[in-house]
């Protein structure tokens, strides 16, 4: 594509086992609500996160892991637009900010103890249960509103027209 800018990428090696690194990527979304896990593939040691952005459909962030040794992993992060390609320098700046943020979040997740990780996962499960109930209650209110709104308006008109 003419005028398109290559997807921003970053590759680095960290002193952690590939399995621990893969697990840490999974909990990034629990540490930073801006990101959502879209795909995860244990066999290929890859994961994709997504983030919404103002004035665009957002981006996908691909993590690809390669085992260098038992305690070293190569991490490759690539940011792609959900639709089209990068064609403005400010878009690349935002993409590089995602890389920087996710590198920090990965570091944060890797330094968490197993107890802290369990606590984070349990908190997310608890919040998910509560948000499901909240969604249900909100949906129920909308159903009642749609079904009985005409009756309520009719009652108000009848009451105040006397």
N, C-alpha and C positions, 0 to 999 in steps of 0.2 A: 504494500500500500504506500503510495506516495505521501510523504510528509509524516508518516508514522514514526514514533520513537520506540526503540526496543523496550520490552518489559524490564523494569528494574529488578535486579537480582543481587543476592548476596550469598556467598559461600564461606563457611568457616568451620573449623574443627574444634570440638569440645572434648574435655576429658571425662566423658560419661558413656556408659554402655548404651547401645542403640535402643534396647528395650526401655530403659529408664527415660531416654530422650523422647521416644515415641509416646510414652505415658504422660510425660510433661507437656507435650503438645496438646494432648487431649484435655488437660485441665486449664490450659490458657483461657479457654472460654468461660471457665468458672471464675477466674481471677479478673477478667476484663470483659464486661458485658457488651462491649462494642463488637466483639467477634463471635461468630457462630460457626460451629463445626458442620461442614457440609458433607465431606467425604472422609473416610478413613480406611486405609487398606494395610492390614498387618503384614500380609505376604510381601508386598512391595515396599513396606516401610515408608508410606506416604500418607499425607493428610492434606485436606483443603479446608481453609477457613474462609468465611466471607464477611465483608463489612459493607454497610451502606454508607453512602456519602451524599452530602448536599449537592443538588443539581446534577447528579448522575445516578445511574443504577447501582453503582458501587463497584467493588473489586473482589476478586478471588485471590487468595494467598495460598500458593502451593508450598508445602514442605516435603522435601525428598531427603531421606536419610540414607547414608552409606556407611557401613561398618568399616572402619580403618583397622582397628584391632579390638580386643576384648573390652578395653576401656577408653576407646576413642571413636568418635562418630563425626562424620562430615555432614553438616547441615546445609542444605541448599534451599533458600527462600526465593520465590519468584512471585511478583505481584502482576496480575492480569486484570484488565477491565472486564466487567461482565458483558459489555457490549462494545464492539469495535476495538480500537487500539488507542494507545496514548498518542495524542497529537499536539498537546500543549505542554509547555514546560512546567506550569503550576500543577498539572496532573501528576507529573513525574515527581515533583516535590512532595505531594501528598502520599504517593506510593512509597517513597523513601522514608517518610515519617511512619508509615505502617511497618516497614521493615525494622526501623529503629525501635518502635514500641514493642513489636513482637519478639525481637531479640532480647529486650529487657524482661518481658513477661516470661519467655522461655528460661532465662537465667533465674528469675524468681521462682518459677515452678520447679526447676531442677534442684534448688537448694531447700525445698520444703521437705520436712520429715514425712515418713509414712503416716504418722499420726495426724499431721496437719492436712495431708492429702485426703485421708478418710473423713476428717472433719469438714473439709470443703465439699467433698462429694455428698456427704449426708445433708449439709445445709442446702445444697442445690436441689436435692431430691425433696426436701421439706418445702422449699420455696416453690418448686414445680407443682407439688400437690396443692398448695394454697392458691397458686395462680390458676390452676385448672378449675378450682371451686369458684374463684373470682370470675373467670370467663363464663362459667355456667350461670352464675347469678346475674351477670350483666346481660347475657343472652336472654335469660328468662324475663328480665325487665323489658327488653326491647320487644319480645314477643307479646307480652301483656300490653305494652304501649300501642303496638300496631293493631292488635285485635280490639282493644277497648277504647282507643282514642276517640273514634266517632261517637261512641256512647257517652263518654265524658264531655265532649264538646256539646252534644245535644242536651245533656243535663244542665250544663252551665247556661246555655242559651235559654232553655226553658225556665230556669230558676231566676235569671235576671231580666227576663222579658215581662214579668208580671208587674 
